Every structure is written in C-alpha cells, then in structure tokens.
Amino acid sequence: MEFVLNALVMGFRPLWNAERNLGGVQLFLHDEPETQVDTAHLLRILREMWAPSSPLLLLSPQSVRLLQALLSHITPNPAWALEVRAEWLADHPALQSGVALAAQRGVRLVWRGGMNQLPSTDEANHYACSLLHLEPQDALILMRAAVDQPVPQRLALLEGQMYEEIHSQTLARRCLEHYHASAIAGWPTDDVLHRVRGARVLHPSHEHVQRLMKAVDADQSLETFEDILSEDPLLAYRFMLYANSAALGARNPINSLRRALVMLGYGTLKEWLGTQLIHASHEKDLQPIRLSMVMRAALTSHLLDAGVSQELRSEVYLCGLFARLNDVLDEPLETTLTRLPLSERIPQAAVQGEGPYAPSLQLAQALESEDGAHAIRALCEEHEISLEHVNRTLLRLVCEWPNQRPSW
C-alpha cells in the first residue's frame, strides 16, 4: 500500500459565505482503481494538521470506492464533513447503510445533488447540510425573477444550504442574502467582473488600502507592508506601476514589491495610498476573486522547491498573483505584464507556459479544478514532482487560510 499522500490526487474549491469570506474548503480526493488508499491514515494526517482556526473541510471523494472507505473509517470531528453524492446513492443502494451508520456515530455528512432530486425526509435526517445545484433552465428563471417575485414551488431555494454551479452574480446574491445560504462553492467570477467593468474602472480594495495606511502610521515593518500589498493583486500591480513611473524618476527598474517599498520610503508611500483611497473599491463581490488570486499565488510559490531563497519565492509569488490579471483588467496578459520590468521568467510562465516557474503555476491552476487529476498527474510525471509534495503543500496552505467557519 502506497503512502496515502502519494496514492491520492487532491484539488480544492473555496466555499464562500455571505460576507464573501472563506467559510470552508471543498477538498477533492481522487484515487486510482488499482491503488488501495489508507483512508484511516489520511484522516489521521488531517486531524494532526488541522487547528481550530483552520477552514472547515468538505471531503469530496471522487469514486464510490473511496466514499465507502471513508464512511467506514471517518469519525466525528469539528474539522470536517463528508460529501455523499445523490447519484451514487441511487446506483449503489448499499451505500445507504454506510451513510446511516456514519450519521449514527455523529459524523457530519453533506448531501450533494440537484434541487430536482432532493432526499426524502428520513434520508435528509442523516445530513447536516446539502450542496445543491439547479438545472440551467431553472437557474435562468431565478436569475430573471425579482427577489420579491413568487417563483414556482420547485424553484423555491432551501434556506441555510450550500449551492454550486452558480454562474450569475444575481443568483449568488439571491442564495446568500435572501435564502441565507451557508456557502457558495466556487464563484461567478466572469459575471461579476463583467458587471463591475461595466459600472466603473476596477480599483484596489478599500480595506487593503486602509490597512496599509494604518500599518504605515504605526511604523510597522517592511515585511508587514509587503504582506498587505501581496493580498490585493490590483494594489500590488498599481504600486509597482507607480514605483516605475517617470514621475518618480527611478534610475533602475524596480521588479519586486520589497525593492519598491525600500526605494519609495514611508512619506511617498503614504501620499500614494491617499490617492488610491479616494477611488478604492467597496465591491464585496470582488473579494472571492481577489482571495482566489492570492491562494493561487501562495500555491505557486510553495510548490516550487523548498530550497529556493525568499527573494526568489517572492518573485514566484508575483508570477502566481499576476497570472490572471487579464481577467480583472480585461486585456491580454502580455500587454499587462509588459508595463512592468518583471523578471522574464514571470511572463514566460504566465503567458507562454514555459520556463522554470511554469510547472508550479500550472499545478496551482490544476489544483483549482474538480476534474484536474489527470493534468496534475501528468505535470508531476513530466517535471518529476512527487504527489506527496503537491498534496502536503496544498494541505499545509489550506489549513493556514483565514476563514469564518460555517455553522453547519
């Protein structure tokens, strides 16, 4: 039997709450038919790594066999819940007994399925919550209906549940604010960005600009300034543009946040932040998009070999942070990146998919997909990266992400 972190391919999807903060993480678990997974060991690893402050995990096995093994070994734990798919229950009646026994032991289970195939009342008693999705035509009807407009009974959303495959900002708001959904799995990024672009130019987060101003006033360290800048891709990008602008007359190109902070000094930084604060964004629906870019950046930098220097790791972090700026700025990424004197390795990885940073960036992006297992295995084999390293990196970062645990 292989070591469990080499026997599984993992991935993740954030669960966003009504405040648009991280409420939990759906952890995808892929096994291979010919490989036996030591699920008891996996659960022991998770139990040892997770702290009370870590996000709640929704364990999402991607095969019936793995679900059955988890149902047999899982114990009640405030750190996790176990997903059970409706279609598997229909196709494998024996799963029902495993679900019932796990529920009797006090394990939190989450039923995952469509609004058109909800479980019976007796079956629903086994579950702490549901992860629901709508048929596309039903989602379209709800998107077009006013919040106070009556809808057909079959489209009446259930309060306090989780929802997925929500591709509309309007529908996401309906779920979170009208039906008090405990979380949205994933986020309608394309629709949110389309609507915000139509209203005004995108600006950095008001919260992050204020936090950085307060840190400057408190005379905190350059490390603190860099950390805050690194949590908002637009703020970091605009700051580097400013540091390299003709108005400042920099003699040499400034290609890192740390160097820009050193060159500008506190007074110039505070003055620039004052101009940013005037137009800073209060749009809360941008928060999941911003945090997703930060998660990708952290994964990209930590998936690189652990022996690299902090300066190099910061450069790789910028590669991950800026890799999807084209989504936000609505222009080709190559155009965006050529405005900055970045290391050539960053556009090489982010635009061309080549160079030393490309494997880490591509792995980080593949980890964000439920069906990314094939791509992850192929990247690991091609670049001789162990699955254990990838999985351990993902788990270590997830357990450190700031969050607000849901009540389910």
Disulfide bonds with the S-S distance in Angstrom:
none
